[in-house]
Amino acid sequence: MAYRPLLPIQQCVERLELIFPRAAFDTVLSSPGAGAAVAAMLYVDAVVRDDDPMPTDARWARPTTCLWLSEEAYARQDAASRTEYYEAAVGARAKGQVEALHQQWGHPHKPLYGDNTRETLRDETFPAWLDHGALRVRPGVKTTSPAPRWALTASFADLFHPAFQGDALLTAIDGWRDAHMTPGARLKALTAHQRAQTAHEVQLRLPNGVQRALEPGEASVILKGVIEEWAPARLVDPVVLTVSEPGDKVYMADSKTLAQLGLQIDQTTLLPDAVIVDIGQEPPTFWVVEAVATDGPVTEDRKRALLHWATSQRIPEGACEFLSAFGSRNSPPARRRLKDVASGTFAWYADEPTHELAWYEL
């Protein structure tokens, strides 16, 4: 049979990170073990068409098919060796058969992973890939069956062809996402990609149409999302009063509105990352925003400090609301600090802009 050409295993991991950026997706989708699983299934040709009818001669794999693969076996990319490995690792379903095959090849069996790691592939990686259209399950095989039941979809396997490089690869990945992922998953991937590409200034469009260049970095990307997406969707008539940036830079966005509200914001005191006022509410509501790129959500202590700041700026305490803005639910700051957000505040994620979390006392 004709086998697909193979990438080095590490490059399989790197492509998984392009398809499922770790800033947006669980790391089990692009871990080194996941990369080894892709490589192993490509190695034995456990690849099936995306839709029915399913061919009767399709090859399927188990988690152990991937875990038992060795660097020595993967280096033998001729059709005969790949067929021998498939028959030993899948057909015989005995690790001893794989070890015997390696002895026949003249070197000891050194599997990439131990058998005790198969649960991660079986219970986390494979089901997640299945949800995104990267895998198919063998029809008629029960979950508890020891029979091989997993295979890559052909369209997903195509993304690992060595001929795909550079812009052609990125275009192919974008096309695959459009065809297989839900709109929410595509947005997560796009947001993570845009964040990774932000090496220069971040262009921000304010609600009044004025454009402003922010310093490059994760915090600026989060603030851009808050101002361009969250504020128009959440507030009646948002006006950005201030935006703080690294290096003690403070942008006074609307001096006319400040004057109309009777505010004189002191730039030398503690400032939140942004202050957005909803002038469509009566009285106007002041949203105090913290962009959590590495740390700094609105905790109880931070809320008290910000309320003290607000009253010192003649902003009524009762007119203040607080928002902790994160890049993603999967980002390290969100996983680490969401538990610390203050009561009576809100949280928002840049890669899920149509949702908001509220934490308040019943």
Stockholm file with secondary structure:
# STOCKHOLM 1.0

chainA/1-362         MAYRPLLPIQQCVERLELIFPRAAFDTVLSSPGAGAAVAAMLYVDAVVRDDDPMPTDARWARPTTCLWLSEEAYARQDAASRTEYYEAAVGARAKGQVEALHQQWGHPHKPLYGDNTRETLRDETFPAWLDHGALRVRPGVKTTSPAPRWALTASFADLFHPAFQGDALLTAIDGWRDAHMTPGARLKALTAHQRAQTAHEVQLRLPNGVQRALEPGEASVILKGVIEEWAPARLVDPVVLTVSEPGDKVYMADSKTLAQLGLQIDQTTLLPDAVIVDIGQEPPTFWVVEAVATDGPVTEDRKRALLHWATSQRIPEGACEFLSAFGSRNSPPARRRLKDVASGTFAWYADEPTHELAWYEL
#=GR chainA/1-362 SS CCCCCCCCHHHHHHHHHHHSCTTTSCGGGSSHHHHHHHHHHHHTTCEECSSSSCCTTCCCBCHHHHHTCBHHHHHCCSHHHHHHHHIIIIISCCHHHHHHHHHHHTSCCCBSSCGGGHHHIIIIIHHHHHHTTSEEECTTCCTTCCSCCEEEEHHHHHTTCTTCCHHHHHHHHHHHHHHHSCHHHHHHHHHHHHHHHCCSCEEEECTTSCEEEECSSHHHHHHHHIIIIIHHHHCSSEEEEEEEETTTEEEECCHHHHHHTTCCCCTTSCCCSEEEEETTSSSCEEEEEEEESSSCCCCHHHHHHHHHHHHHTTCCGGGEEEEEEESCTTSHHHHHHGGGCCTTEEEEETTSTTCCEEECCC
#=GC SS_cons         CCCCCCCCHHHHHHHHHHHSCTTTSCGGGSSHHHHHHHHHHHHTTCEECSSSSCCTTCCCBCHHHHHTCBHHHHHCCSHHHHHHHHIIIIISCCHHHHHHHHHHHTSCCCBSSCGGGHHHIIIIIHHHHHHTTSEEECTTCCTTCCSCCEEEEHHHHHTTCTTCCHHHHHHHHHHHHHHHSCHHHHHHHHHHHHHHHCCSCEEEECTTSCEEEECSSHHHHHHHHIIIIIHHHHCSSEEEEEEEETTTEEEECCHHHHHHTTCCCCTTSCCCSEEEEETTSSSCEEEEEEEESSSCCCCHHHHHHHHHHHHHTTCCGGGEEEEEEESCTTSHHHHHHGGGCCTTEEEEETTSTTCCEEECCC
//
